[in-house]
């Protein structure tokens, strides 16, 4: 059980950071569209 936490935690953290990065990239065109309308 102790050995699992060593690699499970970094994997979850890396998955969250990658998911957040993808969401930011997908939102860039949306932010540009808002900036153009204003």
C-alpha distance matrix in Angstrom:
0.0 3.8 5.5 5.3 6.8 9.2 10.9 10.5 12.4 15.2 15.7 16.2 18.4 20.3 20.9 22.3 24.5 25.8 26.5 28.3 30.3 31.4 32.5 34.5 36.2 37.1 38.6 40.9 43.7 43.6 44.1 46.9 48.6 48.6 50.0 52.7 53.8 54.2
3.8 0.0 3.8 5.5 5.6 7.0 9.8 10.3 11.3 13.8 15.1 16.0 17.5 19.5 20.7 21.9 23.7 25.3 26.4 27.9 29.6 31.2 32.4 34.0 35.8 37.1 38.4 40.4 43.4 43.4 43.6 46.3 48.3 48.2 49.4 52.2 53.5 53.7
5.5 3.8 0.0 3.8 5.6 5.4 7.4 8.9 10.8 12.4 13.4 15.0 16.7 17.9 19.3 21.1 22.6 23.8 25.2 27.0 28.3 29.7 31.4 33.0 34.4 35.8 37.4 39.2 42.2 42.5 42.8 45.3 47.4 47.6 48.6 51.3 52.8 53.2
5.3 5.5 3.8 0.0 3.8 5.4 5.9 5.9 8.5 10.6 10.8 12.1 14.3 15.6 16.4 18.2 20.2 21.2 22.2 24.2 25.8 26.9 28.4 30.3 31.7 32.8 34.5 36.6 39.4 39.6 40.1 42.7 44.5 44.8 46.0 48.7 50.0 50.5
6.8 5.6 5.6 3.8 0.0 3.8 5.5 5.0 5.8 8.6 9.8 10.4 12.0 14.0 15.1 16.3 18.1 19.8 20.8 22.3 24.1 25.6 26.8 28.4 30.2 31.4 32.8 34.8 37.8 37.8 38.0 40.8 42.7 42.7 43.9 46.7 47.9 48.2
9.2 7.0 5.4 5.4 3.8 0.0 3.8 5.9 6.3 7.4 9.3 11.0 11.8 13.2 15.1 16.7 17.7 19.3 21.0 22.3 23.6 25.4 27.0 28.3 29.7 31.4 32.9 34.5 37.6 38.0 38.0 40.5 42.7 42.8 43.7 46.5 48.1 48.3
10.9 9.8 7.4 5.9 5.5 3.8 0.0 3.8 5.6 5.6 6.2 8.7 10.1 10.7 12.3 14.4 15.5 16.5 18.3 20.1 21.1 22.5 24.4 25.9 27.1 28.6 30.4 32.0 35.0 35.5 35.8 38.2 40.3 40.7 41.7 44.2 45.9 46.3
10.5 10.3 8.9 5.9 5.0 5.9 3.8 0.0 3.8 5.7 5.2 6.2 8.7 10.0 10.6 12.4 14.3 15.4 16.4 18.4 20.0 21.1 22.6 24.5 25.9 27.0 28.7 30.7 33.6 33.7 34.2 36.8 38.7 38.9 40.2 42.8 44.1 44.7
12.4 11.3 10.8 8.5 5.8 6.3 5.6 3.8 0.0 3.9 5.4 5.2 6.2 8.6 9.9 10.7 12.4 14.3 15.4 16.6 18.3 20.1 21.2 22.7 24.5 25.9 27.1 29.1 32.2 32.2 32.3 35.0 37.0 37.0 38.1 40.9 42.2 42.5
15.2 13.8 12.4 10.6 8.6 7.4 5.6 5.7 3.9 0.0 3.8 5.5 5.0 5.9 8.4 9.8 10.4 12.0 14.0 15.1 16.2 18.1 19.8 20.9 22.4 24.2 25.6 27.1 30.3 30.7 30.7 33.1 35.4 35.6 36.4 39.2 40.8 41.1
15.7 15.1 13.4 10.8 9.8 9.3 6.2 5.2 5.4 3.8 0.0 3.8 5.5 5.1 6.0 8.6 9.9 10.5 12.1 14.1 15.2 16.4 18.3 19.9 21.1 22.5 24.3 26.0 28.9 29.4 29.8 32.2 34.2 34.7 35.8 38.3 39.8 40.5
16.2 16.0 15.0 12.1 10.4 11.0 8.7 6.2 5.2 5.5 3.8 0.0 3.8 5.5 5.1 6.2 8.7 9.9 10.5 12.2 14.2 15.3 16.5 18.4 20.1 21.1 22.6 24.7 27.6 27.6 28.0 30.7 32.5 32.7 34.0 36.7 37.9 38.5
18.4 17.5 16.7 14.3 12.0 11.8 10.1 8.7 6.2 5.0 5.5 3.8 0.0 3.8 5.5 5.2 6.2 8.6 9.9 10.6 12.3 14.3 15.4 16.6 18.5 20.1 21.2 23.0 26.1 26.2 26.2 28.9 31.0 31.0 32.0 34.8 36.2 36.5
20.3 19.5 17.9 15.6 14.0 13.2 10.7 10.0 8.6 5.9 5.1 5.5 3.8 0.0 3.8 5.4 5.1 6.1 8.5 9.8 10.4 12.3 14.2 15.3 16.6 18.4 20.0 21.4 24.5 25.1 25.3 27.5 29.8 30.2 31.1 33.6 35.4 35.9
20.9 20.7 19.3 16.4 15.1 15.1 12.3 10.6 9.9 8.4 6.0 5.1 5.5 3.8 0.0 3.8 5.5 5.2 6.0 8.5 9.8 10.6 12.3 14.3 15.4 16.5 18.4 20.3 23.1 23.4 24.1 26.5 28.3 28.9 30.2 32.5 34.0 34.8
22.3 21.9 21.1 18.2 16.3 16.7 14.4 12.4 10.7 9.8 8.6 6.2 5.2 5.4 3.8 0.0 3.8 5.5 5.0 6.1 8.5 9.9 10.5 12.3 14.3 15.3 16.5 18.6 21.6 21.5 21.9 24.6 26.4 26.5 27.8 30.5 31.7 32.3
24.5 23.7 22.6 20.2 18.1 17.7 15.5 14.3 12.4 10.4 9.9 8.7 6.2 5.1 5.5 3.8 0.0 3.8 5.5 5.1 6.1 8.7 9.9 10.6 12.4 14.3 15.4 16.8 20.1 20.5 20.4 22.8 25.1 25.3 26.1 28.8 30.5 30.8
25.8 25.3 23.8 21.2 19.8 19.3 16.5 15.4 14.3 12.0 10.5 9.9 8.6 6.1 5.2 5.5 3.8 0.0 3.8 5.4 5.0 6.2 8.7 9.9 10.6 12.4 14.3 15.7 18.6 19.4 19.8 21.9 24.0 24.8 25.8 28.0 29.8 30.6
26.5 26.4 25.2 22.2 20.8 21.0 18.3 16.4 15.4 14.0 12.1 10.5 9.9 8.5 6.0 5.0 5.5 3.8 0.0 3.8 5.4 5.2 6.3 8.7 10.0 10.7 12.4 14.6 17.2 17.4 18.3 20.7 22.4 23.0 24.5 26.7 28.1 29.0
28.3 27.9 27.0 24.2 22.3 22.3 20.1 18.4 16.6 15.1 14.1 12.2 10.6 9.8 8.5 6.1 5.1 5.4 3.8 0.0 3.8 5.5 5.1 6.3 8.8 10.0 10.6 12.7 15.7 15.7 15.8 18.5 20.4 20.6 21.8 24.4 25.8 26.4
30.3 29.6 28.3 25.8 24.1 23.6 21.1 20.0 18.3 16.2 15.2 14.2 12.3 10.4 9.8 8.5 6.1 5.0 5.4 3.8 0.0 3.8 5.5 5.2 6.3 8.7 10.0 11.0 14.2 15.0 15.1 17.1 19.4 20.1 20.9 23.2 25.1 25.8
31.4 31.2 29.7 26.9 25.6 25.4 22.5 21.1 20.1 18.1 16.4 15.3 14.3 12.3 10.6 9.9 8.7 6.2 5.2 5.5 3.8 0.0 3.8 5.4 5.1 6.2 8.6 10.2 12.6 13.5 14.5 16.4 18.2 19.4 20.6 22.5 24.2 25.4
32.5 32.4 31.4 28.4 26.8 27.0 24.4 22.6 21.2 19.8 18.3 16.5 15.4 14.2 12.3 10.5 9.9 8.7 6.3 5.1 5.5 3.8 0.0 3.8 5.5 5.1 6.2 8.9 11.3 11.2 12.2 14.7 16.1 16.8 18.4 20.6 21.8 22.9
34.5 34.0 33.0 30.3 28.4 28.3 25.9 24.5 22.7 20.9 19.9 18.4 16.6 15.3 14.3 12.3 10.6 9.9 8.7 6.3 5.2 5.4 3.8 0.0 3.8 5.5 5.1 6.4 9.8 10.0 10.0 12.3 14.5 15.0 15.9 18.4 20.0 20.7
36.2 35.8 34.4 31.7 30.2 29.7 27.1 25.9 24.5 22.4 21.1 20.1 18.5 16.6 15.4 14.3 12.4 10.6 10.0 8.8 6.3 5.1 5.5 3.8 0.0 3.8 5.4 5.4 8.1 9.7 10.3 11.6 13.8 15.2 16.0 17.8 19.8 21.1
37.1 37.1 35.8 32.8 31.4 31.4 28.6 27.0 25.9 24.2 22.5 21.1 20.1 18.4 16.5 15.3 14.3 12.4 10.7 10.0 8.7 6.2 5.1 5.5 3.8 0.0 3.8 5.6 6.8 7.7 9.6 11.2 12.4 14.0 15.6 17.0 18.5 20.2
38.6 38.4 37.4 34.5 32.8 32.9 30.4 28.7 27.1 25.6 24.3 22.6 21.2 20.0 18.4 16.5 15.4 14.3 12.4 10.6 10.0 8.6 6.2 5.1 5.4 3.8 0.0 3.8 5.7 5.1 6.3 8.7 10.0 10.8 12.5 14.4 15.7 17.0
40.9 40.4 39.2 36.6 34.8 34.5 32.0 30.7 29.1 27.1 26.0 24.7 23.0 21.4 20.3 18.6 16.8 15.7 14.6 12.7 11.0 10.2 8.9 6.4 5.4 5.6 3.8 0.0 3.9 5.4 5.2 6.2 8.7 10.0 10.6 12.4 14.5 15.7
43.7 43.4 42.2 39.4 37.8 37.6 35.0 33.6 32.2 30.3 28.9 27.6 26.1 24.5 23.1 21.6 20.1 18.6 17.2 15.7 14.2 12.6 11.3 9.8 8.1 6.8 5.7 3.9 0.0 3.8 5.5 5.0 6.1 8.7 9.8 10.5 12.4 14.4
43.6 43.4 42.5 39.6 37.8 38.0 35.5 33.7 32.2 30.7 29.4 27.6 26.2 25.1 23.4 21.5 20.5 19.4 17.4 15.7 15.0 13.5 11.2 10.0 9.7 7.7 5.1 5.4 3.8 0.0 3.8 5.4 5.1 6.4 8.8 10.0 10.9 12.8
44.1 43.6 42.8 40.1 38.0 38.0 35.8 34.2 32.3 30.7 29.8 28.0 26.2 25.3 24.1 21.9 20.4 19.8 18.3 15.8 15.1 14.5 12.2 10.0 10.3 9.6 6.3 5.2 5.5 3.8 0.0 3.8 5.4 5.1 6.2 8.7 10.1 10.9
46.9 46.3 45.3 42.7 40.8 40.5 38.2 36.8 35.0 33.1 32.2 30.7 28.9 27.5 26.5 24.6 22.8 21.9 20.7 18.5 17.1 16.4 14.7 12.3 11.6 11.2 8.7 6.2 5.0 5.4 3.8 0.0 3.8 5.4 5.0 6.2 8.8 10.1
48.6 48.3 47.4 44.5 42.7 42.7 40.3 38.7 37.0 35.4 34.2 32.5 31.0 29.8 28.3 26.4 25.1 24.0 22.4 20.4 19.4 18.2 16.1 14.5 13.8 12.4 10.0 8.7 6.1 5.1 5.4 3.8 0.0 3.8 5.4 5.2 6.3 8.8
48.6 48.2 47.6 44.8 42.7 42.8 40.7 38.9 37.0 35.6 34.7 32.7 31.0 30.2 28.9 26.5 25.3 24.8 23.0 20.6 20.1 19.4 16.8 15.0 15.2 14.0 10.8 10.0 8.7 6.4 5.1 5.4 3.8 0.0 3.8 5.5 5.3 6.4
50.0 49.4 48.6 46.0 43.9 43.7 41.7 40.2 38.1 36.4 35.8 34.0 32.0 31.1 30.2 27.8 26.1 25.8 24.5 21.8 20.9 20.6 18.4 15.9 16.0 15.6 12.5 10.6 9.8 8.8 6.2 5.0 5.4 3.8 0.0 3.8 5.6 5.3
52.7 52.2 51.3 48.7 46.7 46.5 44.2 42.8 40.9 39.2 38.3 36.7 34.8 33.6 32.5 30.5 28.8 28.0 26.7 24.4 23.2 22.5 20.6 18.4 17.8 17.0 14.4 12.4 10.5 10.0 8.7 6.2 5.2 5.5 3.8 0.0 3.8 5.5
53.8 53.5 52.8 50.0 47.9 48.1 45.9 44.1 42.2 40.8 39.8 37.9 36.2 35.4 34.0 31.7 30.5 29.8 28.1 25.8 25.1 24.2 21.8 20.0 19.8 18.5 15.7 14.5 12.4 10.9 10.1 8.8 6.3 5.3 5.6 3.8 0.0 3.8
54.2 53.7 53.2 50.5 48.2 48.3 46.3 44.7 42.5 41.1 40.5 38.5 36.5 35.9 34.8 32.3 30.8 30.6 29.0 26.4 25.8 25.4 22.9 20.7 21.1 20.2 17.0 15.7 14.4 12.8 10.9 10.1 8.8 6.4 5.3 5.5 3.8 0.0
